[in-house]
Amino acid sequence: MIKKNIEIIETKINQAKAPDQDVLLVAVSKYRSIESMLAVYEAGVSHMAENRVQEFLEKYDLLPGDITWHLIGHLQTNKVKYAIGKTALIHSLDSIRLAQEIQRQSQRKNVTTNVLIQINIAKEASKYGFAQEEVEEAIEQILNMPNVMIEGLMCIAPLDATEQMLNNYFKEMKSIYEKLKILYNNTDRIKMRYLSMGMSGDFELAVQNGANLVRIGSAIFEE
């Protein structure tokens, strides 16, 4: 079932993307068993994401060492030290305070930590992230943190958004992404490689609007 689900998702991604658009599929494995995650790995998906540090740590040593791990949930500052050095990408950099702690722990371990800046594109009170008008100022502050590498942007669209609303949010994210790419093109500590948006219910729309990383859970693991 999992292998078939992944094939369907990859077909949909290929149909939605532009000819020159590469899209990274990240399997969101929260609450999933080790067996089901191994099935995903054996089907050729080696990028996996967890929401919670504790669950990530429980699975980290039980799964193949060449899995590329992403952290996508809200990261509490007191949990940062456990994730540094083990995750390839933290998607949810949502405050300067968190960035400062990532810098502190990364410096301690003598590593560089790759992050995505989370934008609260729909201005939802229940969601974390920077408002789009705060992003440039946040980047300027993070540029003073030598162990933090900005690799792009991330957003979580509202669950109850209509297709038109989703289109608008994703278009807005793409616009911010392209603007920042131009603005910081010659900065060696900003790569702007990833626009992480789109989940099981909306990944096709996200890809059509320029997402090059999608975070998919239920569409992979469930019937």
N, C-alpha and C positions, 0 to 999 in steps of 0.2 A: 504493500500500500504506500509506504513512504517513498520508495523509489518512483512509483507511478506519479505520486503527487508532485515530486520534484520535477519530473519530466514535463508535467502539465504547466507548472509555474515557469519553467525555463522557456517553454514554447510561447507562453503569454508575454514574457519579458521580451523575447526576440521579435514578436509581432508589434509590441508597443514602442520599441526603441528606434532611434535613428540609425542609419547604416554605420556611422562612425562612433556610435555610443557604446561604451563598455559598461556593463552593469554587474556589480558584485552582489551575489546572493548570500545573505547572512541568516543562518537558521537560529531563531530565538528559542532557546532550549529550557526556559524556566519551567519548573515543575515536571519536566520530562524525565523519563527513566534513562539510565545509562544504556540499556538495550536499544531503545528507540534512537538515541543519539548516535550509537554505533551504526545503526541502519542508515542514518543520514550521512555519516562519514563514508560508509561503504558505497553509498550512491554518488559520491564524488563531491560532496559539500564539506569543505574543511574549515569554513569560517563559522563560528558559533558565538552566540551572545547570551549573556545572563543579565538579569535585572538587579539581582542582589548579590553582594560580595560573598556572603556566607554560603549561598548555594553554589556559586562559582568555585569557591575554594574546596567544597565537598567533592565536586566533579573533576576538578583540575588534574588531580593525580590518577584518577580512574580511567581517563580517556587518553587516546594516542597523543604523544608529545608534539606531533606536528600540526595539531589543531591551532588555528589562529583565533585567539579569544578577544571578544569585544564586551565592554560593559555599557549597557544602554539605559539602565534605570537611574533614578536620582541617587547620587553618591554622597553619603554623609561624610563630613570631614574626618570623623574618627575612624572611618573604615578605609581611608585612602591608603594607609601604610600597608594594608594586606594585599592591595591590588597592584601596587607599583612594581614594575619588573615582570609581571606575569600577563599583563594585558597588552595587546597590540594597539588597541584604540579605545579610548574612553569617549563615548558619544555625547555624554550628558554634562559637559562643563557649563554650569548654569549660574555661576556667581564668581566674583573676584575672590571672595573668601576661599572658595573651593580651589580656584587656580593657585592661590598662595600656598595652600596645603599640598597640592600636587607638586608644586615647585620644591617645597621644603623636603618632602619625602623622596622625591626624585634625586635631589642634590645629595641627600644622605646616602642613597644607594648608588650614586654616580651613574645614573641612567637618564635618558631623555624619554619623556612620556608624550605620546601622540594623543591629541584631543580634537574633538569637534565642539564647536560652540553651539549650544542649544538656544534656538530662538523660539520664543513663545509667539508664534506667528498670528494666532487667533486672539491673543491677549486674554487667555482664560485664567481666571483667578485660581483655579484648581491645578494649574500646571506651572512647572518651573521653567526657567529660561530667561534670557535677556529680551527686552523689547527691541524691535528692529532698530529704533533710533539710538539705542545704547551700545550697539555692537562695535562701532568703530572706536569709541572711547575704551571699551573693554579690551579690544585688540591692542591698543596703544599701551595699556597697563601690562598686558600679558607679554608684550615684547620685551619688558624688563625682567622677565623670568626665563633665564637661559636654559632651563631643563624642561621647558614646556614647548612642544611643537604643535602649532595649529595646523590641522590637516583638512579643515573644511567646516561645514555647517550641518546641523541636524534640526529637524522639527518633528513634532507629533501632532498630526491634524486632529481636530475634534471628532469624536466618534459619531456625533449626530449631524455632522455637516452634510449638506446636499452635494451632489456631483458638481454643481456650479461653484459652490463655496470651496470645495476641495481644489478645483481647477484654479481658482483665484489665489488660494493660499500657496499652492505649489508654484504657480507662476511668480508670485511675489518672492518666494524663497529663491527661485532660480535667478531672479533679477538682482537680489542682494548678493548672491553668490558670485555672479559675473562682475558686479561692481567691485566687490572686494578683491577679486582675482586681478583686476586691472590696477586697483589702488595699491595692492601690496605685491605686485608681480616681481619686484626685484629684492624682496625681503627674504633672507636665507632661512628664517625661522617660521615662515608661513608658506605652506605648499598649496592650499586650496585644491586638494585632490578629490575630496568627497563631498557630495551633496546627498546626505543620508535622509531620505524621506520615503514613506510608503511602507505599509504593513499588509497583512493578509487581505484586508477589505478594500484597499485603495492603491495597491502597488502599481497596477497598470496605468492609472491616471498619473501617478507620481513619475513613472518612467517616461510617459509621453511628455511630461513637463520638465524633463531634464535630470531626474534623479539618477545617480550612478551607483547608489548603494541602497538596497531594500532589506528591511528587517522582517522576516516572515516566520511566524510560529504555527498557528492553528492550521493554515493551508498546507503545511508540510506534514504535521503530525496527526491530523484528524481525518476521519472519513469524509 
